[in-house]
Amino acid sequence: MESNKASRTAEYMAFYRAMESARPRAKRLFTDAFAIHFLRPSLRRAAMVSRIPYLATVVAWYADRKAPGARTSAIARTRLIDDIVSQALHEGIHQVVILGAGFDCRIYRLSDISSVAAFEVDHPATVAVKLSRLRGLGAKLPANVRFVQIDFDRQSLAETLQQEGFDSGQPAIFVWEGVTNYLTASAVDAVLRYVAGCAGGSRLVIDTLLGHIKPEKNRFRLDRMVQPQTAVL
């Protein structure tokens, strides 16, 4: 994460979601109509080409060759977390916090979220790009969503969320997807301690990597990946 640029990882996750959204409706795991709008021209063209069945296979092959496991794990965890969040809202949770939101647009995709307090938390550079793209689409930003700017390695999540109106005395579901392996151990510990201190019945959905990400001829190999897990506090 560079201080003056949006997260490149966030862009590639949007690319994978755009590819999945281009698949036939009966086969795709989810639909994210926003994802393609967060891509640079080259990735946007690749996502559009993915709408053509035989070319989609080529694009997926190339993406998987460049970063084995990244695309498939991204789309699988997106669907799984969508289902977990929807279930939490159905069971009475009225606050949703997306930590390290990147270009995640589930707050706009999942209808149940429109009636609860929602917080998108991320680095200021990524938040700025996201807001610019959404406004450029003419999208009306939901009144229930707060865009929270934070550097997890330097700022307190508790103080930052409180300033934006988060009520730690009420149950919430926190989503921390694809973030922890980029942070220091102390930053991860601080966030986990904060979430653990929130109201009883709060939930945390988190995925992480065990081991290391090792460069291999300009490619990346994931030693071991842990799928998203939910903890109820």
C-alpha positions, -999 to +999 in steps of 0.1 A: +000+000+000+016+033-011+005+064+008-006+083-022-021+055-043-051+032-041-044-004-032-033-025-062-046-056-044-080-040-042-080-035-079-071-071-087-098-083-063-122-061-082-109-076-115-116-112-102-151-101-091-157-085-125-146-117-143-170-138-121-198-113-129-192-118-166-200-155-164-235-167-174-260-158-147-269-194-140-232-202-133-218-172-115-215-172-077-225-135-074-231-104-095-210-073-088-219-046-114-196-021-097-163-041-099-155-033-135-155+004-129-126+003-105-102-012-132-075+004-153-082+002-190-062-030-197-080-049-169-113-035-179-109-048-214-099-082-200-131-083-179-152-073-209-136-101-230-146-125-203-182-121-214-172-142-245-173-179-234-142-192-251-122-161-245-132-161-208-114-194-205-082-179-218-084-149-195-090-171-165-061-193-175-038-163-178-049-148-145-045-181-127-010-186-142+001-152-130-013-156-095-022-193-088-052-195-064-058-158-061-088-156-084-106-188-072-101-180-036-113-144-041-145-154-057-152-182-033-147-161-002-167-132-017-198-155-020-192-171+014-189-138+031-219-124+013-239-154+027-225-149+063-233-112+063-268-117+049-275-144+076-262-120+104-285-092+092-314-117+090-307-126+126-309-090+139-274-075+135-279-038+127-243-026+122-219-038+094-182-028+094-160-036+064-124-034+075-100-027+047-129-024+023-109-017-008-133-017-038-156-042-021-192-031-030-212-056-010-228-028+010-244-017-023-251-052-036-268-068-006-303-054-002-305-061+035-276-037+043-296-007+032-315-006+065-286-008+089-256+014+098-227+005+076-190+015+078-164+011+051-130+014+067-098+018+046-067+038+038-074+074+028-060+069-007-082+039-015-113+056+000-107+087-022-104+067-054-135+046-045-156+077-038-144+093-070-153+063-091-187+059-075-196+095-079-183+094-115-209+067-122-236+090-109-243+067-081-261+081-051-242+072-020-264+056+006-271+078+036-265+048+059-229+043+048-199+060+065-166+061+048-139+058+075-103+067+067-076+049+086-040+036+085-043+004+106-006+005+114-007+040+128-043+048+140-067+035+165-097+017+151-117+023+182-112+061+181-117+063+144-150+043+143-164+062+173-159+095+156-180+082+127-209+071+149-202+035+154-219+022+186-197-004+203-225-011+227-246-027+200-238-059+182-221-057+148-206-079+121-171-071+111-157-083+078-119-084+075-112-099+041-078-102+025-061-077+048-043-092+078-014-106+058-004-070+048-003-057+084+021-059+113+013-084+140+007-055+165-018-039+142-037-071+137-037-077+175-050-042+182-080-047+159-088-081+172-087-068+208-110-040+199-135-063+181-134-087+211-144-058+234-175-049+214-210-059+224-219-095+230-233-112+199-209-093+176-193-113+148-161-112+130-155-128+096-118-130+088-095-148+064-057-151+067-027-168+053-004-192+072+032-194+062+046-170+036+039-157+001+070-166-018+081-151-051+086-177-078+097-164-112+075-133-108+046-154-097+032-160-063+025-193-045+004-195-015+018-220+010-014-225+029-046-205+029-072-205+056-108-199+044-129-172+060-140-180+095-167-165+117-163-158+154-193-148+175-183-127+205 
